[in-house]
Amino acid sequence: MHWDEQRLVVSVYAPSVQGYRITMTPKLLNAAREVLFMITGAAKAGALKTVMDAPRTDLPAARIRPSSGNIQWFVDREAAALLDMRGNNS
């Protein structure tokens, strides 16, 4: 996804719902005190593993690093299936 880095929100066409949605940009999310990610389902397992193992990836979630806030991850078993649960992830 390409957007103006100075914007706080952008309008993005979502083919899955055949309409537009408002998306918060990394600039807005990185200014937050608390960022919560909720990841569910096996279809997200690969992307979650990539973000956790290689935080410099091009996936949008990897760009979220609050400057003075916290990130909390809420993940179900299916989405976490590929993660090393021994705490060795980045």
mmCIF file of the C-alpha atoms, coordinates in Angstrom:
data_MODEL
# 
_entry.id   MODEL 
# 
loop_
_atom_site.group_PDB 
_atom_site.id 
_atom_site.type_symbol 
_atom_site.label_atom_id 
_atom_site.label_alt_id 
_atom_site.label_comp_id 
_atom_site.label_asym_id 
_atom_site.label_entity_id 
_atom_site.label_seq_id 
_atom_site.pdbx_PDB_ins_code 
_atom_site.Cartn_x 
_atom_site.Cartn_y 
_atom_site.Cartn_z 
_atom_site.occupancy 
_atom_site.B_iso_or_equiv 
_atom_site.pdbx_formal_charge 
_atom_site.auth_seq_id 
_atom_site.auth_comp_id 
_atom_site.auth_asym_id 
_atom_site.auth_atom_id 
_atom_site.pdbx_PDB_model_num 
ATOM 1  C CA . MET A 1 1  ? 0.000   0.000   0.000  1.00 0.00 ? 1  MET A CA 1 
ATOM 2  C CA . HIS A 1 2  ? 1.375   3.415   -0.898 1.00 0.00 ? 2  HIS A CA 1 
ATOM 3  C CA . TRP A 1 3  ? 0.214   6.566   0.852  1.00 0.00 ? 3  TRP A CA 1 
ATOM 4  C CA . ASP A 1 4  ? 1.350   10.037  1.746  1.00 0.00 ? 4  ASP A CA 1 
ATOM 5  C CA . GLU A 1 5  ? 3.474   9.554   4.874  1.00 0.00 ? 5  GLU A CA 1 
ATOM 6  C CA . GLN A 1 6  ? 2.218   12.839  6.334  1.00 0.00 ? 6  GLN A CA 1 
ATOM 7  C CA . ARG A 1 7  ? -1.456  11.794  6.368  1.00 0.00 ? 7  ARG A CA 1 
ATOM 8  C CA . LEU A 1 8  ? -3.106  10.371  9.468  1.00 0.00 ? 8  LEU A CA 1 
ATOM 9  C CA . VAL A 1 9  ? -5.830  8.439   7.634  1.00 0.00 ? 9  VAL A CA 1 
ATOM 10 C CA . VAL A 1 10 ? -6.440  7.418   4.039  1.00 0.00 ? 10 VAL A CA 1 
ATOM 11 C CA . SER A 1 11 ? -9.399  6.106   2.091  1.00 0.00 ? 11 SER A CA 1 
ATOM 12 C CA . VAL A 1 12 ? -8.670  2.693   0.544  1.00 0.00 ? 12 VAL A CA 1 
ATOM 13 C CA . TYR A 1 13 ? -10.820 0.629   -1.806 1.00 0.00 ? 13 TYR A CA 1 
ATOM 14 C CA . ALA A 1 14 ? -11.485 -2.843  -0.324 1.00 0.00 ? 14 ALA A CA 1 
ATOM 15 C CA . PRO A 1 15 ? -12.496 -5.297  -3.069 1.00 0.00 ? 15 PRO A CA 1 
ATOM 16 C CA . SER A 1 16 ? -13.678 -7.838  -0.485 1.00 0.00 ? 16 SER A CA 1 
ATOM 17 C CA . VAL A 1 17 ? -16.524 -5.513  0.519  1.00 0.00 ? 17 VAL A CA 1 
ATOM 18 C CA . GLN A 1 18 ? -16.708 -3.637  -2.800 1.00 0.00 ? 18 GLN A CA 1 
ATOM 19 C CA . GLY A 1 19 ? -16.362 -0.307  -1.086 1.00 0.00 ? 19 GLY A CA 1 
ATOM 20 C CA . TYR A 1 20 ? -14.008 2.126   0.565  1.00 0.00 ? 20 TYR A CA 1 
ATOM 21 C CA . ARG A 1 21 ? -12.719 2.015   4.117  1.00 0.00 ? 21 ARG A CA 1 
ATOM 22 C CA . ILE A 1 22 ? -10.790 4.470   6.241  1.00 0.00 ? 22 ILE A CA 1 
ATOM 23 C CA . THR A 1 23 ? -7.335  3.221   7.214  1.00 0.00 ? 23 THR A CA 1 
ATOM 24 C CA . MET A 1 24 ? -5.113  4.702   9.905  1.00 0.00 ? 24 MET A CA 1 
ATOM 25 C CA . THR A 1 25 ? -1.555  5.305   8.715  1.00 0.00 ? 25 THR A CA 1 
ATOM 26 C CA . PRO A 1 26 ? 1.638   4.388   10.564 1.00 0.00 ? 26 PRO A CA 1 
ATOM 27 C CA . LYS A 1 27 ? 2.084   8.072   11.445 1.00 0.00 ? 27 LYS A CA 1 
ATOM 28 C CA . LEU A 1 28 ? -1.146  8.023   13.475 1.00 0.00 ? 28 LEU A CA 1 
ATOM 29 C CA . LEU A 1 29 ? -0.648  4.556   14.975 1.00 0.00 ? 29 LEU A CA 1 
ATOM 30 C CA . ASN A 1 30 ? 2.955   5.266   15.969 1.00 0.00 ? 30 ASN A CA 1 
ATOM 31 C CA . ALA A 1 31 ? 1.763   8.326   17.927 1.00 0.00 ? 31 ALA A CA 1 
ATOM 32 C CA . ALA A 1 32 ? -0.611  6.179   20.018 1.00 0.00 ? 32 ALA A CA 1 
ATOM 33 C CA . ARG A 1 33 ? -0.002  5.272   23.652 1.00 0.00 ? 33 ARG A CA 1 
ATOM 34 C CA . GLU A 1 34 ? -1.517  1.814   23.163 1.00 0.00 ? 34 GLU A CA 1 
ATOM 35 C CA . VAL A 1 35 ? -1.724  -0.225  19.962 1.00 0.00 ? 35 VAL A CA 1 
ATOM 36 C CA . LEU A 1 36 ? -3.652  -3.493  19.974 1.00 0.00 ? 36 LEU A CA 1 
ATOM 37 C CA . PHE A 1 37 ? -3.387  -6.110  17.246 1.00 0.00 ? 37 PHE A CA 1 
ATOM 38 C CA . MET A 1 38 ? -5.993  -8.877  17.079 1.00 0.00 ? 38 MET A CA 1 
ATOM 39 C CA . ILE A 1 39 ? -4.999  -11.715 14.784 1.00 0.00 ? 39 ILE A CA 1 
ATOM 40 C CA . THR A 1 40 ? -7.269  -14.683 14.209 1.00 0.00 ? 40 THR A CA 1 
ATOM 41 C CA . GLY A 1 41 ? -7.262  -17.688 11.931 1.00 0.00 ? 41 GLY A CA 1 
ATOM 42 C CA . ALA A 1 42 ? -4.779  -19.929 10.192 1.00 0.00 ? 42 ALA A CA 1 
ATOM 43 C CA . ALA A 1 43 ? -4.768  -17.673 7.118  1.00 0.00 ? 43 ALA A CA 1 
ATOM 44 C CA . LYS A 1 44 ? -2.865  -15.038 9.137  1.00 0.00 ? 44 LYS A CA 1 
ATOM 45 C CA . ALA A 1 45 ? -0.270  -17.426 10.626 1.00 0.00 ? 45 ALA A CA 1 
ATOM 46 C CA . GLY A 1 46 ? 2.351   -16.823 7.919  1.00 0.00 ? 46 GLY A CA 1 
ATOM 47 C CA . ALA A 1 47 ? 2.068   -13.041 8.056  1.00 0.00 ? 47 ALA A CA 1 
ATOM 48 C CA . LEU A 1 48 ? 2.221   -13.023 11.858 1.00 0.00 ? 48 LEU A CA 1 
ATOM 49 C CA . LYS A 1 49 ? 5.336   -15.209 11.843 1.00 0.00 ? 49 LYS A CA 1 
ATOM 50 C CA . THR A 1 50 ? 6.968   -12.904 9.287  1.00 0.00 ? 50 THR A CA 1 
ATOM 51 C CA . VAL A 1 51 ? 6.266   -9.782  11.371 1.00 0.00 ? 51 VAL A CA 1 
ATOM 52 C CA . MET A 1 52 ? 7.548   -11.445 14.546 1.00 0.00 ? 52 MET A CA 1 
ATOM 53 C CA . ASP A 1 53 ? 10.639  -13.029 12.969 1.00 0.00 ? 53 ASP A CA 1 
ATOM 54 C CA . ALA A 1 54 ? 11.611  -10.261 10.524 1.00 0.00 ? 54 ALA A CA 1 
ATOM 55 C CA . PRO A 1 55 ? 10.387  -6.912  11.874 1.00 0.00 ? 55 PRO A CA 1 
ATOM 56 C CA . ARG A 1 56 ? 11.920  -5.056  8.909  1.00 0.00 ? 56 ARG A CA 1 
ATOM 57 C CA . THR A 1 57 ? 9.551   -6.728  6.441  1.00 0.00 ? 57 THR A CA 1 
ATOM 58 C CA . ASP A 1 58 ? 7.345   -4.689  4.102  1.00 0.00 ? 58 ASP A CA 1 
ATOM 59 C CA . LEU A 1 59 ? 4.147   -5.904  5.786  1.00 0.00 ? 59 LEU A CA 1 
ATOM 60 C CA . PRO A 1 60 ? 2.163   -2.939  7.176  1.00 0.00 ? 60 PRO A CA 1 
ATOM 61 C CA . ALA A 1 61 ? 2.049   -4.305  10.745 1.00 0.00 ? 61 ALA A CA 1 
ATOM 62 C CA . ALA A 1 62 ? 5.847   -4.246  10.877 1.00 0.00 ? 62 ALA A CA 1 
ATOM 63 C CA . ARG A 1 63 ? 5.775   -0.467  10.382 1.00 0.00 ? 63 ARG A CA 1 
ATOM 64 C CA . ILE A 1 64 ? 3.915   0.024   13.651 1.00 0.00 ? 64 ILE A CA 1 
ATOM 65 C CA . ARG A 1 65 ? 6.391   0.909   16.381 1.00 0.00 ? 65 ARG A CA 1 
ATOM 66 C CA . PRO A 1 66 ? 4.922   3.505   18.753 1.00 0.00 ? 66 PRO A CA 1 
ATOM 67 C CA . SER A 1 67 ? 7.535   6.097   19.700 1.00 0.00 ? 67 SER A CA 1 
ATOM 68 C CA . SER A 1 68 ? 6.421   6.204   23.341 1.00 0.00 ? 68 SER A CA 1 
ATOM 69 C CA . GLY A 1 69 ? 3.675   3.610   23.533 1.00 0.00 ? 69 GLY A CA 1 
ATOM 70 C CA . ASN A 1 70 ? 3.059   -0.110  23.850 1.00 0.00 ? 70 ASN A CA 1 
ATOM 71 C CA . ILE A 1 71 ? 1.961   -2.836  21.458 1.00 0.00 ? 71 ILE A CA 1 
ATOM 72 C CA . GLN A 1 72 ? -0.203  -5.722  22.649 1.00 0.00 ? 72 GLN A CA 1 
ATOM 73 C CA . TRP A 1 73 ? -0.834  -8.784  20.492 1.00 0.00 ? 73 TRP A CA 1 
ATOM 74 C CA . PHE A 1 74 ? -4.033  -10.817 20.903 1.00 0.00 ? 74 PHE A CA 1 
ATOM 75 C CA . VAL A 1 75 ? -3.602  -13.994 18.874 1.00 0.00 ? 75 VAL A CA 1 
ATOM 76 C CA . ASP A 1 76 ? -5.649  -17.176 18.663 1.00 0.00 ? 76 ASP A CA 1 
ATOM 77 C CA . ARG A 1 77 ? -4.090  -20.664 18.455 1.00 0.00 ? 77 ARG A CA 1 
ATOM 78 C CA . GLU A 1 78 ? -4.555  -20.933 14.688 1.00 0.00 ? 78 GLU A CA 1 
ATOM 79 C CA . ALA A 1 79 ? -2.816  -17.632 13.961 1.00 0.00 ? 79 ALA A CA 1 
ATOM 80 C CA . ALA A 1 80 ? -0.013  -18.503 16.419 1.00 0.00 ? 80 ALA A CA 1 
ATOM 81 C CA . ALA A 1 81 ? 0.512   -21.992 14.983 1.00 0.00 ? 81 ALA A CA 1 
ATOM 82 C CA . LEU A 1 82 ? 3.805   -21.096 13.260 1.00 0.00 ? 82 LEU A CA 1 
ATOM 83 C CA . LEU A 1 83 ? 5.309   -19.124 16.139 1.00 0.00 ? 83 LEU A CA 1 
ATOM 84 C CA . ASP A 1 84 ? 8.072   -20.441 18.366 1.00 0.00 ? 84 ASP A CA 1 
ATOM 85 C CA . MET A 1 85 ? 6.254   -20.357 21.700 1.00 0.00 ? 85 MET A CA 1 
ATOM 86 C CA . ARG A 1 86 ? 9.508   -20.661 23.665 1.00 0.00 ? 86 ARG A CA 1 
ATOM 87 C CA . GLY A 1 87 ? 9.999   -16.884 23.451 1.00 0.00 ? 87 GLY A CA 1 
ATOM 88 C CA . ASN A 1 88 ? 12.694  -16.894 20.763 1.00 0.00 ? 88 ASN A CA 1 
ATOM 89 C CA . ASN A 1 89 ? 10.823  -14.558 18.376 1.00 0.00 ? 89 ASN A CA 1 
ATOM 90 C CA . SER A 1 90 ? 12.022  -11.024 17.745 1.00 0.00 ? 90 SER A CA 1 
# 
